[in-house]
Amino acid sequence: MSDSSKPTLVYFNLRGRGDVIRLALSQTGVDWAEESIDYAVMKQGGPDFPFAQAPAFHHNGLRVVQMDAILRYIGREWGMYGDSNVESTQIDMIMCGVESLRAEYVNLCYKEKFSEEGVKAYKATHLDAAGLATRNNGAHMQYLEDILGRSDSFVATGFSVGNKLSIADLHLFDLVHLHLRPACSPAEMQAFPNLLRLHNNVAALPAIKAFLESDRRPSAVNGNNMG
């Protein structure tokens, strides 16, 4: 792997935690590259993979890992991280909420393997209205739905913060997209019209639409070919 002025994602040939980064890079309009991972090298750690995990990202000599750190860098560099400290903090809050629910989804995928009982329990805790009164680890789709409903920016423009697209919107899009797939909960998602509106708004952006329809997007959703 060599340093380059071209932004470069280093990840597996699957969507996973790389797809939202691909969305962000596509939206920038800059020429970007992607490199595949040598798993054995990744697990050795070191400067390229300090936590022995992926994704990784390279740009102008910077080498950084962790999905949200990468997204924040892209957001700052190309104007998708708010126009003030207040807006950036609001974006961070949404991203943390998405990550709480994403962690539960990852458990459903890799531990429960989308079993009938696993999906049933996931829906009961993280999607159904009754789950709001349970110990849900702060992870429920309704919380994100309500944040959008309280956002003047979303009401006016269909984007969550600052009246324009941010990395928070891309995070929300990716999460909703996963839940609309047949293996998860497409019927239950109809209870969240704000999130569906945001999903449609992001999907309609020309650069995002082009990426979603392109060969650059891997067909595999997760690393176990489930979901």
C-alpha positions, 0 to 999 in steps of 0.5 A: 500500500502506497501513500497517494493524494488520491483518497483510498479505502482499504477494505474487504470486498463487501459492504459491511463497515465500508459502504458508508465510507464509499457513499461519502467518497462518492458524494465528494466528487473526487477521484478515489480508490479502493484496495483489498485487504490481506487478512493475515497482514491486518491481524498483525496490527502495526501502523496500517491496522493499529487495532488489527481491524478494517476499514482503513483509509489513506490520504495525503500521507494520513493513515487512519482506521475506524469507520467513524474516524474516517467519516469525520475526516472525510466530512471535515475535508469535503464539507459534510460535517456541519458549519459550526461546533454545534452542528458537528456535535449534533452530527456526532450524537446521531452517529453515536445513536446509529452505532448503538443500533448497528452494534445490535444488528452486527450481533444479529448477523454474526452471532444469531445469523438471522435465525428466526428467534434472533430476528424475532428478539431483535425486532421486539427490542429494537423496532417494536414500540414495546421495546422502548420500555425495555433495556435496549442499550439505547438502541431503538429505531424510534429514537432516530425517528424522533430526532429527525422529527424534532429537527428543523433542518429535516422538516425543511430540507429532508436532511438531519443537520444544517439544511444540507447533507452530512455524514450523519445522513449517510450513516442513517441511510446505510442503517435504514438500507440494511433494515429494508432488506428481506432478511431483516425488517422491511415491514417494520420499517414502515413505522418510521416515515422520517427515516424512510424519507431521509433514505429516499432523499439520500438515494436520489442524490445524483452521486449516491444514485450513481454509486448504488447502481455501479459495479463499484458497490460490492454485492455481498452485504456482510462477511458471512453472506447473510443479511 
